[in-house]
Amino acid sequence: MKHLNKVISIVLATGMACSCANVLEQTPTNQVTDAQLWQDEYMLESHLAELYAMSVFMVGDAVALYGQSPLNVDFGISDNPGAWAVHMGVSAQGEGPVHMVTVADEAKYSERGAQTSYTDVKFNGLQTDTYTMRWWSNGYYLNRQLNHFIEAIESSPLSTATVRKAEARFLRAFNYFAMVKRYGGVPLILKETPINASEEEIYPARNSEKECYDFIINECLEIADILPANPDVARASRWAALALASRAALYAGSIAQFGTVQLDGLLGFDPADANVYYKKAADACERIMNESGHGLYKGSLGKKDFKGYVTNLEDVFLKKGNTEVLMAKHHRGTMGDTPTTADLWSWDICMAPKPNAWSVGQYAEPYYDFIEHFGYRDGRSGVIPHDELTGKTWTMNELLGERDPRLSAWVWTNGYHWDGAVGSPWGADTVSMYRGIRLEGSADPAKTYYDITAAGEVYKDGDLRLTCYGDQIKEIAMSALYHTGFGVAKNLEPGSEVMNWFLCSTTDYVIFRYAEVLLNYAEACFELGRTGDALDAIREIRERAGMSEPKAITREDIRNERLCELCFENHRYWDLRRWRVAADVLSKPHIGISYILDWESYKASLDENGNRTKQPKFWIEIQDHIDSGSKDPTFPEKNYYFPLGRQTTAVNPNLRENPGY
């Protein structure tokens, strides 16, 4: 009995000790431990979704998340990083994707944006401590999260772990691409740095630009066959990985061909490497072209007339998940279930014509000299001699109707259909952009239109009355500002919510599409001397756009085709930099145009009941130096590489600053 009692006492004592230990070591019910996360499919997916959401650079090279986020440390434009206006101005959900359209030679920033702009960089270039477009601290914050994910998921027993790890590796490669295209060589940190790391690990030196590009390309090629071929396009796939490989290899080939080696090899490539990278770009494209089943979207191309081509080109960006899209960021706006912040973006309210909440919109105004790149369908140049442009009247169909249908699909201007627009002299639901009325019989061109001097002025001719300016131009004219005459229509959705607030757009942001693959392939093949393959790819793109078939191809042809096809998709600025022509192309003044309504033509376009029976005509006036009356854009040579900045180099003494800063 004494022996039994002793055993019971030991058991009870042990049990009490265990109970105490259990109390002290219980898993918190309001937290998820790292060990739990990798065992649970839902939690792992949620964590990976957060990493996708933090990869904001994939949406127009935005540099922040809207709202509070540990990611928002890099934009440096406010002393209050929690301010909603700051986050809205540079976030992937707010105005962030708009600004890359305006920093190159595609468009002018309209000065109507509420939060921020890139005009200082456009006029003055990046300086030592400029934070505009910066992706450094954010990049390394995200990189640390991705490294942890990639290492920790090795312990996961889930069947999806291998693919999810490959997705994280894709995000890490894309993250490094966002950095290397800005800074050249950056420290490649591919393992999570422990708290007790050595000083060498805590303060890493920069890897060379070549090492960074090689990592990105090789990583994408390695994970391509791990990733699935046909997931939701919002996730990394085999084709997205190959598309990133082709893009990165094309950049590397261009820099090797046109750039120079600097900082003892830290920046630049051996020129002999150019063809090596061009071949890698072409090979990755060929796999997509031959194996993916993707192709150029033609699903809305019924009758092959001008209108049919325009509608089909619009639908490339409106039809979700169409055959052309390799990867996209989904946006749900206010439709359906309550979305997360990451589901939102503000493209429509930023880019659409009026009507618009607070009368905003039109943030990016494409230049007329940009419009001139869009040639005529029969192959003629899109450049009209300026004396001819201003020396006669035009209908909008005469001015634009025979040009590249991509222009009518992706740019809005005078006469463009937009629901709710106050369209006089066109009629309802039509964009009206004339800035004056030219009367008959004046010998002095400077006095042939009715000058706009005050709000609400109306020109009267008997019973016929008309405001002296189109609805889209009123506030601009009243502020003595000038409009280029054009707006961005790509990604605009008819009937979109623009009268409520920001964050309501529902179109997807296309990250990779098949047309870019063809253009990457054409450029790589041309530089490799395979002009026949390059010409075939360009023909395919032009045929889908309803353009004439070229008989031969040049480097400038390919670059112009890239401009027309990929306009407003965050390619132009980076293309000009990698070709090393930005210092020339982006250091020039730009022009816009004003439409002046021809009064006699307008009267003749109306029947006895005041209904319009034909198009009125317009005079064209050219507005020189449209960005600023006193200063034109400039791109300093040193901006081919962004500055790391004194705050960065002061923290890590092993980092060498880029030349010129």
C-alpha positions as CSV (number, residue, x, y, z in Angstrom):
1,M,0.0,0.0,0.0
2,K,2.8,2.3,0.9
3,H,4.4,1.5,-2.4
4,L,1.2,2.2,-4.3
5,N,0.7,5.5,-2.5
6,K,4.2,6.5,-3.4
7,V,3.6,5.7,-7.1
8,I,0.3,7.7,-7.0
9,S,2.1,10.6,-5.3
10,I,4.8,10.6,-8.0
11,V,2.2,10.4,-10.8
12,L,0.1,13.3,-9.2
13,A,3.2,15.4,-8.7
14,T,4.3,14.8,-12.3
15,G,0.8,15.5,-13.5
16,M,0.7,18.8,-11.5
17,A,4.1,19.7,-12.9
18,C,2.9,19.0,-16.4
19,S,-0.3,21.0,-15.8
20,C,1.7,23.9,-14.7
21,A,4.0,23.6,-17.7
22,N,1.0,23.4,-20.0
23,V,-0.4,26.5,-18.5
24,L,2.9,28.4,-19.1
25,E,3.5,26.9,-22.6
26,Q,0.0,27.2,-24.1
27,T,-0.2,28.4,-27.7
28,P,-1.8,31.9,-27.8
29,T,-5.3,31.8,-29.2
30,N,-5.0,35.2,-30.8
31,Q,-1.8,34.5,-32.7
32,V,-0.6,32.1,-35.3
33,T,2.8,30.6,-34.7
34,D,5.4,30.1,-37.4
35,A,5.1,26.3,-36.9
36,Q,1.4,26.3,-37.3
37,L,1.4,28.4,-40.5
38,W,3.3,25.9,-42.6
39,Q,1.0,23.1,-41.5
40,D,-2.2,24.8,-42.6
41,E,-3.1,25.3,-46.2
42,Y,-5.4,28.3,-45.6
43,M,-2.9,30.2,-43.4
44,L,0.0,29.5,-45.8
45,E,-2.1,30.8,-48.8
46,S,-3.1,33.9,-46.8
47,H,0.5,34.6,-46.0
48,L,1.6,34.2,-49.6
49,A,-1.3,36.5,-50.7
50,E,0.2,39.2,-48.4
51,L,3.5,38.8,-50.2
52,Y,1.8,39.2,-53.6
53,A,0.0,42.3,-52.2
54,M,3.3,43.8,-51.0
55,S,4.8,43.4,-54.5
56,V,3.4,46.7,-55.5
57,F,6.1,47.4,-58.0
58,M,4.3,45.0,-60.4
59,V,1.5,47.5,-60.8
60,G,3.0,50.4,-62.8
61,D,6.1,50.5,-60.5
62,A,4.1,51.9,-57.7
63,V,6.1,52.2,-54.5
64,A,3.6,51.9,-51.6
65,L,0.5,50.2,-50.3
66,Y,-2.5,52.4,-49.6
67,G,-2.9,52.8,-45.8
68,Q,-0.7,51.7,-43.0
69,S,1.9,49.1,-43.9
70,P,5.5,48.3,-42.8
71,L,6.3,48.4,-46.5
72,N,5.7,52.1,-46.8
73,V,9.2,53.3,-45.8
74,D,10.7,54.2,-49.1
75,F,8.9,57.1,-50.8
76,G,10.2,59.9,-48.5
77,I,7.8,62.6,-49.6
78,S,6.3,63.4,-46.3
79,D,7.3,63.6,-42.6
80,N,4.2,61.7,-41.8
81,P,4.4,58.3,-43.5
82,G,1.0,57.5,-42.1
83,A,-0.8,60.2,-44.0
84,W,-3.4,58.7,-46.3
85,A,-2.7,61.3,-49.0
86,V,0.9,60.4,-49.2
87,H,0.1,56.7,-49.5
88,M,-2.7,57.4,-52.0
89,G,-0.3,59.5,-54.2
90,V,2.3,56.8,-54.7
91,S,0.4,53.6,-53.9
92,A,-0.6,50.8,-56.3
93,Q,-4.2,51.4,-55.2
94,G,-4.1,55.1,-55.8
95,E,-2.3,57.4,-58.2
96,G,1.0,55.4,-58.2
97,P,0.5,53.6,-61.5
98,V,-0.3,57.0,-63.2
99,H,3.0,58.6,-62.7
100,M,5.2,56.3,-64.8
101,V,3.1,57.4,-67.8
102,T,4.1,61.0,-67.2
103,V,7.8,60.6,-66.4
104,A,8.8,59.6,-69.9
105,D,7.8,61.2,-73.3
106,E,4.3,59.6,-73.4
107,A,2.3,62.3,-71.5
108,K,2.3,65.4,-69.4
109,Y,1.2,65.4,-65.8
110,S,-1.9,67.6,-65.9
111,E,-1.3,69.3,-62.5
112,R,-4.8,68.2,-61.6
113,G,-3.7,65.3,-59.4
114,A,-4.6,65.6,-55.7
115,Q,-1.6,64.0,-54.0
116,T,1.8,64.0,-55.8
117,S,3.6,64.0,-59.1
118,Y,6.9,63.2,-60.8
119,T,7.3,66.5,-62.5
120,D,10.3,67.6,-60.5
121,V,12.2,64.5,-61.7
122,K,11.0,65.1,-65.2
123,F,12.4,68.7,-65.2
124,N,15.5,68.2,-63.0
125,G,16.4,64.5,-63.0
126,L,17.1,62.3,-60.1
127,Q,19.4,63.8,-57.5
128,T,21.4,62.2,-54.7
129,D,18.6,62.1,-52.2
130,T,15.6,62.0,-54.5
131,Y,13.1,59.5,-53.3
132,T,10.8,59.5,-56.3
133,M,10.4,56.0,-57.8
134,R,12.6,54.7,-55.1
135,W,12.5,50.9,-54.4
136,W,15.3,50.0,-51.9
137,S,14.2,49.8,-48.3
138,N,10.8,48.5,-49.4
139,G,12.6,46.0,-51.7
140,Y,14.7,44.6,-48.9
141,Y,11.8,44.5,-46.4
142,L,9.9,42.4,-48.9
143,N,13.0,40.4,-49.7
144,R,13.4,39.4,-46.0
145,Q,9.8,38.2,-45.9
146,L,10.2,36.2,-49.1
147,N,13.5,34.6,-47.9
148,H,11.8,33.6,-44.6
149,F,8.9,32.0,-46.6
150,I,11.3,30.2,-49.0
151,E,13.3,28.7,-46.1
152,A,10.5,27.9,-43.7
153,I,8.2,26.2,-46.2
154,E,10.8,23.4,-46.5
155,S,9.3,22.1,-43.2
156,S,5.8,22.0,-44.6
157,P,4.1,18.6,-45.2
158,L,1.5,20.2,-47.6
159,S,1.4,18.8,-51.1
160,T,1.3,22.4,-52.5
161,A,4.5,23.5,-50.7
162,T,6.8,23.0,-53.7
163,V,4.7,25.2,-56.0
164,R,4.1,27.8,-53.3
165,K,7.9,28.0,-52.8
166,A,8.4,28.5,-56.5
167,E,5.8,31.4,-56.4
168,A,7.8,33.1,-53.7
169,R,11.0,32.6,-55.6
170,F,9.2,34.3,-58.6
171,L,8.2,37.3,-56.4
172,R,11.8,37.5,-55.1
173,A,13.2,37.5,-58.7
174,F,10.7,40.1,-59.8
175,N,11.6,42.2,-56.7
176,Y,15.3,42.1,-57.6
177,F,14.4,43.0,-61.2
178,A,12.6,46.1,-59.8
179,M,15.8,47.0,-58.0
180,V,18.5,46.2,-60.6
181,K,16.7,48.1,-63.4
182,R,16.9,51.2,-61.1
183,Y,20.3,50.8,-59.4
184,G,22.4,48.4,-61.4
185,G,24.1,45.9,-59.0
186,V,22.5,45.5,-55.6
187,P,23.3,43.2,-52.7
188,L,21.9,39.8,-53.4
189,I,20.6,38.5,-50.1
190,L,19.1,35.1,-50.7
191,K,18.8,33.8,-47.1
192,E,17.1,35.3,-44.1
193,T,19.7,37.3,-42.1
194,P,19.8,36.1,-38.5
195,I,19.8,38.6,-35.6
196,N,23.3,37.5,-34.6
197,A,24.7,37.6,-38.1
198,S,28.2,38.7,-38.8
199,E,29.1,42.3,-39.7
200,E,29.7,41.1,-43.2
201,E,26.2,39.7,-43.5
202,I,24.6,42.8,-41.9
203,Y,26.5,45.2,-44.2
204,P,26.7,43.4,-47.5
205,A,28.5,44.9,-50.5
206,R,26.8,45.3,-53.8
207,N,26.8,42.4,-56.3
208,S,27.6,43.3,-59.8
209,E,24.8,44.2,-62.3
210,K,25.7,41.1,-64.2
211,E,25.4,38.9,-61.2
212,C,21.9,40.3,-60.4
213,Y,20.6,39.8,-63.9
214,D,22.0,36.3,-64.0
215,F,20.3,35.5,-60.8
216,I,16.9,36.8,-62.0
217,I,17.1,35.0,-65.4
218,N,18.4,31.7,-64.0
219,E,15.9,31.7,-61.1
220,C,13.0,32.2,-63.5
221,L,14.2,29.5,-65.9
222,E,14.6,27.1,-63.0
223,I,11.2,27.6,-61.5
224,A,9.4,27.8,-64.8
225,D,9.0,24.0,-64.9
226,I,7.9,23.9,-61.3
227,L,5.2,26.4,-61.6
228,P,1.8,25.3,-63.1
229,A,1.0,26.1,-66.7
230,N,-2.5,27.4,-66.2
231,P,-3.3,28.8,-62.8
232,D,-5.4,31.9,-62.1
233,V,-3.5,34.6,-64.0
234,A,-3.2,36.6,-60.8
235,R,-0.6,34.0,-59.7
236,A,2.9,33.2,-61.0
237,S,2.8,30.6,-63.7
238,R,5.3,28.9,-66.0
239,W,4.6,31.5,-68.7
240,A,4.9,34.5,-66.3
241,A,8.3,33.2,-65.1
242,L,9.5,32.8,-68.8
243,A,8.1,36.3,-69.6
244,L,10.1,37.8,-66.7
245,A,13.2,35.9,-67.9
246,S,12.7,37.3,-71.4
247,R,12.2,40.8,-70.1
248,A,15.2,40.7,-67.8
249,A,17.5,39.1,-70.5
250,L,16.4,41.7,-73.0
251,Y,17.4,44.5,-70.6
252,A,20.7,42.8,-69.9
253,G,21.4,42.4,-73.6
254,S,20.6,46.1,-74.3
255,I,22.8,47.3,-71.4
256,A,25.6,45.1,-72.6
257,Q,25.2,46.5,-76.2
258,F,24.6,50.2,-75.5
259,G,25.9,50.8,-72.0
260,T,29.4,51.1,-70.5
261,V,31.2,49.3,-67.7
262,Q,31.6,51.4,-64.6
263,L,32.7,51.2,-61.0
264,D,35.3,48.5,-61.7
265,G,32.7,46.2,-63.2
266,L,30.0,46.7,-60.6
267,L,27.9,48.3,-63.3
268,G,27.5,47.2,-66.9
269,F,28.5,44.2,-69.0
270,D,31.2,43.1,-71.4
271,P,29.7,44.0,-74.8
272,A,30.4,40.5,-75.9
273,D,27.7,39.3,-73.5
274,A,25.0,41.1,-75.5
275,N,24.2,38.2,-77.8
276,V,24.2,35.7,-74.9
277,Y,21.4,37.6,-73.3
278,Y,19.5,38.3,-76.5
279,K,19.5,34.5,-77.1
280,K,18.2,33.8,-73.6
281,A,15.4,36.3,-74.2
282,A,14.5,34.8,-77.6
283,D,14.6,31.3,-76.2
284,A,12.3,32.1,-73.3
285,C,9.9,33.8,-75.8
286,E,9.9,30.8,-78.1
287,R,8.8,28.5,-75.3
288,I,5.8,30.8,-74.6
289,M,5.0,31.1,-78.3
290,N,5.3,27.3,-78.9
291,E,4.0,25.8,-75.7
292,S,1.7,28.1,-73.8
293,G,-1.4,28.1,-76.0
294,H,-1.6,31.9,-75.4
295,G,-1.8,34.3,-78.3
296,L,-2.9,37.8,-79.3
297,Y,-6.5,38.4,-78.4
298,K,-8.9,38.6,-81.3
299,G,-12.1,37.5,-79.6
300,S,-13.9,40.8,-80.3
301,L,-12.7,41.1,-83.8
302,G,-15.8,40.4,-85.9
303,K,-15.9,42.6,-89.0
304,K,-12.4,43.6,-89.9
305,D,-13.2,47.3,-90.3
306,F,-11.7,50.2,-88.4
307,K,-14.3,50.1,-85.6
308,G,-13.9,46.3,-85.3
309,Y,-10.1,46.7,-84.7
310,V,-10.6,49.5,-82.2
311,T,-13.2,47.5,-80.2
312,N,-11.0,44.4,-80.1
313,L,-8.0,46.4,-79.0
314,E,-10.0,48.0,-76.2
315,D,-11.1,44.6,-75.0
316,V,-7.6,43.3,-74.6
317,F,-7.7,45.2,-71.3
318,L,-11.4,44.9,-70.5
319,K,-12.0,41.2,-71.0
320,K,-10.6,39.5,-67.9
321,G,-8.5,36.5,-68.4
322,N,-8.4,36.6,-72.1
323,T,-6.0,34.5,-74.2
324,E,-3.4,37.3,-74.3
325,V,-3.0,37.8,-70.6
326,L,-0.1,35.8,-69.0
327,M,-0.3,37.5,-65.6
328,A,-2.5,40.3,-64.2
329,K,-3.4,41.9,-60.9
330,H,-7.2,41.5,-60.2
331,H,-9.2,44.4,-59.1
332,R,-12.8,44.2,-58.0
333,G,-13.6,47.8,-57.0
334,T,-16.8,48.0,-55.1
335,M,-18.5,45.1,-56.9
336,G,-19.2,41.8,-55.2
337,D,-18.0,40.9,-51.7
338,T,-16.2,43.5,-49.7
339,P,-12.7,43.6,-51.1
340,T,-9.4,44.0,-49.4
341,T,-7.4,47.1,-50.0
342,A,-5.1,45.1,-52.3
343,D,-8.1,44.5,-54.6
344,L,-8.5,48.2,-55.4
345,W,-7.1,50.7,-57.7
346,S,-8.0,54.2,-59.1
347,W,-7.1,54.2,-62.8
348,D,-10.5,55.3,-64.1
349,I,-11.0,58.3,-61.8
350,C,-7.4,59.4,-62.5
351,M,-7.5,59.1,-66.3
352,A,-11.1,59.4,-67.4
353,P,-12.7,62.5,-69.0
354,K,-15.4,64.4,-67.2
355,P,-17.9,63.9,-65.6
356,N,-15.6,63.0,-62.7
357,A,-15.8,63.3,-58.9
358,W,-14.5,66.7,-57.8
359,S,-13.9,67.4,-61.6
360,V,-10.6,65.6,-61.4
361,G,-9.4,63.0,-63.9
362,Q,-7.2,63.7,-67.0
363,Y,-4.1,63.3,-64.8
364,A,-2.0,62.2,-67.8
365,E,-2.2,64.1,-71.1
366,P,-0.4,62.4,-74.0
367,Y,1.7,64.8,-76.1
368,Y,0.9,65.5,-79.7
369,D,4.5,64.6,-80.6
370,F,3.8,61.2,-79.0
371,I,0.6,60.8,-81.1
372,E,2.7,61.4,-84.2
373,H,4.4,58.0,-83.7
374,F,1.1,56.3,-84.7
375,G,1.3,56.0,-88.4
376,Y,-1.5,55.5,-91.0
377,R,-2.9,52.1,-91.7
378,D,-1.4,52.1,-95.2
379,G,2.1,52.5,-93.8
380,R,2.5,56.3,-94.1
381,S,4.2,58.2,-91.3
382,G,2.0,59.8,-88.7
383,V,3.9,63.1,-88.9
384,I,1.9,65.8,-90.6
385,P,3.9,68.9,-91.5
386,H,2.9,71.5,-88.9
387,D,2.1,74.2,-91.5
388,E,-0.3,71.7,-93.1
389,L,-1.8,70.8,-89.7
390,T,-2.6,74.4,-88.9
391,G,-3.4,75.6,-92.3
392,K,-6.8,74.1,-92.9
393,T,-9.9,72.7,-91.2
394,W,-10.2,69.0,-90.2
395,T,-12.9,66.7,-89.2
396,M,-11.8,64.3,-86.4
397,N,-12.2,61.5,-88.9
398,E,-9.8,63.2,-91.3
399,L,-7.3,63.9,-88.6
400,L,-7.3,60.4,-86.9
401,G,-9.7,58.1,-88.7
402,E,-7.1,56.5,-91.0
403,R,-4.4,56.2,-88.4
404,D,-3.3,53.2,-86.4
405,P,-6.5,51.8,-84.7
406,R,-4.4,51.5,-81.5
407,L,-4.5,55.3,-81.2
408,S,-8.3,55.4,-81.2
409,A,-8.5,52.5,-78.9
410,W,-6.0,53.7,-76.3
411,V,-6.2,57.5,-76.4
412,W,-9.2,59.7,-76.0
413,T,-9.6,63.1,-77.5
414,N,-12.2,65.5,-79.1
415,G,-15.2,63.5,-80.2
416,Y,-14.5,60.4,-78.1
417,H,-17.5,58.6,-76.7
418,W,-17.8,58.7,-72.9
419,D,-21.0,58.2,-71.0
420,G,-22.2,61.4,-69.4
421,A,-19.9,63.7,-71.2
422,V,-21.4,67.1,-72.1
423,G,-20.7,66.8,-75.8
424,S,-21.7,70.1,-77.4
425,P,-21.2,70.6,-80.3
426,W,-21.2,66.8,-80.8
427,G,-24.3,65.8,-78.9
428,A,-24.6,63.9,-75.6
429,D,-22.0,61.4,-74.2
430,T,-19.2,62.8,-76.3
431,V,-15.9,64.4,-75.2
432,S,-15.8,68.0,-76.2
433,M,-12.3,69.6,-76.2
434,Y,-12.4,72.7,-78.4
435,R,-10.8,75.8,-76.9
436,G,-12.3,78.6,-78.9
437,I,-14.4,79.4,-81.9
438,R,-12.9,80.7,-85.2
439,L,-15.2,83.1,-87.0
440,E,-15.4,83.7,-90.7
441,G,-13.7,86.5,-92.4
442,S,-10.8,87.5,-90.0
443,A,-7.6,88.2,-91.8
444,D,-5.5,87.9,-88.6
445,P,-5.3,84.3,-87.4
446,A,-4.6,85.5,-83.9
447,K,-8.0,87.0,-83.8
448,T,-10.1,84.5,-85.6
449,Y,-11.4,82.8,-82.6
450,Y,-13.6,84.0,-79.8
451,D,-11.2,84.6,-76.9
452,I,-12.1,83.0,-73.6
453,T,-11.8,85.6,-70.9
454,A,-14.4,84.7,-68.3
455,A,-16.4,81.7,-67.1
456,G,-19.8,81.2,-68.7
457,E,-19.2,83.2,-71.9
458,V,-21.3,82.1,-74.8
459,Y,-21.0,83.0,-78.5
460,K,-24.3,84.1,-80.0
461,D,-25.2,84.0,-83.6
462,G,-28.9,84.8,-83.9
463,D,-30.8,82.0,-82.2
464,L,-27.7,79.8,-82.2
465,R,-25.6,79.9,-79.0
466,L,-22.6,77.9,-78.0
467,T,-20.2,78.1,-75.1
468,C,-16.8,79.3,-76.2
469,Y,-15.0,76.1,-75.0
470,G,-15.7,72.4,-74.8
471,D,-16.7,71.0,-71.4
472,Q,-13.4,69.2,-70.9
473,I,-11.4,72.4,-71.3
474,K,-13.5,74.9,-69.3
475,E,-11.5,74.8,-66.0
476,I,-8.2,74.4,-67.7
477,A,-8.9,77.4,-69.9
478,M,-10.2,79.5,-67.0
479,S,-6.9,78.8,-65.2
480,A,-4.9,79.9,-68.2
481,L,-3.4,76.4,-68.5
482,Y,-3.1,74.4,-71.6
483,H,-4.1,70.8,-72.4
484,T,-2.2,68.6,-74.8
485,G,-5.5,67.7,-76.5
486,F,-5.4,64.0,-75.5
487,G,-6.1,61.6,-72.6
488,V,-5.3,58.0,-71.8
489,A,-8.1,55.6,-72.7
490,K,-6.2,52.3,-72.3
491,N,-7.7,50.4,-69.3
492,L,-10.7,52.8,-69.1
493,E,-13.9,50.8,-68.6
494,P,-17.2,52.2,-70.0
495,G,-19.6,52.8,-67.2
496,S,-16.9,52.8,-64.5
497,E,-17.5,54.4,-61.2
498,V,-15.8,57.8,-61.3
499,M,-18.4,59.8,-59.4
500,N,-17.9,58.3,-56.0
501,W,-14.3,58.2,-54.8
502,F,-10.9,56.7,-55.7
503,L,-10.3,52.9,-55.5
504,C,-13.3,51.9,-57.5
505,S,-11.8,50.7,-60.8
506,T,-12.5,47.1,-61.7
507,T,-10.2,46.4,-64.7
508,D,-7.3,44.2,-64.1
509,Y,-3.7,45.5,-64.4
510,V,-1.9,43.4,-67.0
511,I,1.6,42.5,-65.8
512,F,2.6,40.3,-68.8
513,R,0.8,39.8,-72.1
514,Y,1.6,38.0,-75.2
515,A,2.1,41.1,-77.3
516,E,5.1,42.0,-75.1
517,V,6.5,38.5,-75.7
518,L,6.3,39.0,-79.4
519,L,8.0,42.4,-79.1
520,N,10.7,41.0,-76.9
521,Y,11.3,38.2,-79.4
522,A,11.4,40.7,-82.3
523,E,14.0,42.9,-80.7
524,A,16.1,40.0,-79.5
525,C,16.0,38.3,-82.9
526,F,16.8,41.5,-84.7
527,E,19.9,42.1,-82.6
528,L,21.0,38.5,-83.2
529,G,20.7,39.1,-86.9
530,R,17.6,37.0,-87.3
531,T,15.7,39.7,-89.2
532,G,13.2,37.3,-90.7
533,D,12.0,36.1,-87.3
534,A,11.8,39.7,-86.1
535,L,9.8,40.7,-89.1
536,D,7.3,37.8,-88.6
537,A,6.7,38.8,-85.0
538,I,6.1,42.5,-85.9
539,R,3.8,41.4,-88.7
540,E,1.7,39.4,-86.3
541,I,1.2,42.4,-84.0
542,R,0.4,44.8,-86.8
543,E,-2.0,42.4,-88.4
544,R,-4.0,42.2,-85.2
545,A,-4.1,46.0,-85.0
546,G,-5.4,46.3,-88.6
547,M,-2.1,47.9,-89.9
548,S,-0.3,47.3,-93.2
549,E,2.3,44.5,-93.4
550,P,5.9,45.7,-93.4
551,K,8.2,44.4,-96.1
552,A,11.4,45.0,-94.1
553,I,12.4,45.9,-90.5
554,T,14.8,48.2,-88.8
555,R,15.8,48.8,-85.1
556,E,13.7,52.0,-85.1
557,D,10.7,50.2,-86.6
558,I,10.8,47.7,-83.7
559,R,11.2,50.4,-81.1
560,N,8.3,52.4,-82.6
561,E,6.1,49.3,-82.7
562,R,6.9,48.8,-79.0
563,L,5.9,52.4,-78.3
564,C,2.6,52.0,-80.0
565,E,1.7,48.6,-78.7
566,L,2.9,49.0,-75.1
567,C,2.0,52.7,-74.5
568,F,0.9,53.6,-71.0
569,E,1.9,50.1,-69.6
570,N,5.1,51.2,-67.8
571,H,7.6,50.2,-70.5
572,R,8.6,53.4,-72.3
573,Y,10.7,55.0,-69.5
574,W,12.6,51.8,-68.8
575,D,13.1,51.1,-72.5
576,L,14.6,54.5,-73.2
577,R,17.0,53.9,-70.3
578,R,18.2,50.5,-71.3
579,W,18.7,51.6,-74.9
580,R,20.8,54.5,-73.5
581,V,18.8,57.1,-75.5
582,A,16.9,58.6,-72.6
583,A,19.4,61.5,-72.2
584,D,18.5,62.6,-75.8
585,V,14.8,61.6,-76.1
586,L,13.8,62.8,-72.6
587,S,15.6,66.1,-72.7
588,K,13.4,67.8,-75.3
589,P,10.4,70.1,-75.2
590,H,7.0,68.6,-76.1
591,I,3.9,70.0,-77.9
592,G,0.2,69.8,-77.6
593,I,-2.6,71.0,-79.7
594,S,-5.8,73.0,-79.2
595,Y,-9.0,72.4,-81.2
596,I,-10.7,75.6,-82.4
597,L,-14.2,75.0,-83.6
598,D,-14.9,76.4,-87.1
599,W,-18.2,78.3,-86.8
600,E,-19.4,78.1,-90.4
601,S,-18.7,74.3,-90.4
602,Y,-20.6,73.9,-87.1
603,K,-23.6,75.8,-88.5
604,A,-23.6,73.7,-91.7
605,S,-23.5,70.5,-89.6
606,L,-26.9,71.1,-88.1
607,D,-30.3,70.5,-89.7
608,E,-33.3,72.9,-89.3
609,N,-34.2,71.2,-85.9
610,G,-30.7,71.7,-84.5
611,N,-29.7,68.1,-84.9
612,R,-26.2,67.3,-86.0
613,T,-26.1,65.6,-89.4
614,K,-22.3,65.5,-90.0
615,Q,-19.0,66.2,-88.3
616,P,-18.1,69.8,-87.6
617,K,-14.6,70.9,-88.6
618,F,-11.8,72.2,-86.4
619,W,-8.7,74.3,-86.8
620,I,-5.6,73.1,-85.1
621,E,-3.3,75.3,-83.0
622,I,0.0,74.0,-81.8
623,Q,1.1,74.7,-78.2
624,D,4.9,74.7,-77.9
625,H,6.8,73.8,-74.7
626,I,3.5,72.4,-73.3
627,D,5.1,71.2,-70.0
628,S,6.2,74.6,-68.8
629,G,6.6,78.0,-70.3
630,S,10.0,78.4,-68.8
631,K,11.5,74.9,-68.4
632,D,11.6,71.8,-70.5
633,P,12.2,68.1,-69.4
634,T,15.7,66.9,-68.9
635,F,17.3,63.5,-68.3
636,P,20.9,63.7,-66.9
637,E,23.3,61.0,-68.0
638,K,23.8,59.9,-64.4
639,N,20.1,58.9,-64.2
640,Y,20.8,55.7,-66.2
641,Y,21.4,54.5,-62.7
642,F,19.3,55.8,-59.7
643,P,21.1,57.1,-56.6
644,L,21.4,54.8,-53.6
645,G,21.2,58.0,-51.5
646,R,23.2,59.3,-48.6
647,Q,20.8,57.7,-46.0
648,T,21.5,54.3,-47.5
649,T,25.2,54.6,-47.9
650,A,25.5,56.1,-44.4
651,V,23.8,53.0,-42.9
652,N,25.9,50.5,-44.8
653,P,29.5,51.8,-45.4
654,N,30.2,48.8,-47.8
655,L,27.9,50.2,-50.4
656,R,29.4,52.2,-53.2
657,E,27.3,55.1,-54.6
658,N,26.5,55.2,-58.3
659,P,28.5,57.6,-60.5
660,G,27.5,61.3,-60.5
661,Y,25.8,61.4,-57.1
